[in-house]
């Protein structure tokens, strides 16, 4: 199942040379793990709440590939280039399968809470 790496970054001003180098080199670290950019350098449209900063979303074939990519010396060498220049948060999350049904999830949550649909 596809896994995602989602970063919420807080850039300040224009990217400096370290950030540009990070961006230039990151794809080569992802390629051996089937990683690809899904969202990058795209404006965010906030429709609820507050969302300062930028979003980056990467896709990997599965969670093992995402974790393996992050742990590589090649990527870890790049992390300081970004981290020194912009704060942010990074999470890994599994996607849902093509047959995912939110109503089935709601029903399971109701059952676990001991409630029934009114």
Protein Blocks (a to p, Z undefined) as FASTA:
>chain_A
ZZddddddddehjadfklmmmmmmmmmmmmmnopacfbghiacddfehjdehjddddddf
blklmmmmmmpmklmmmmmmmmmmogcdddddddddfkbcfklmmmmmmmmnopacZZ
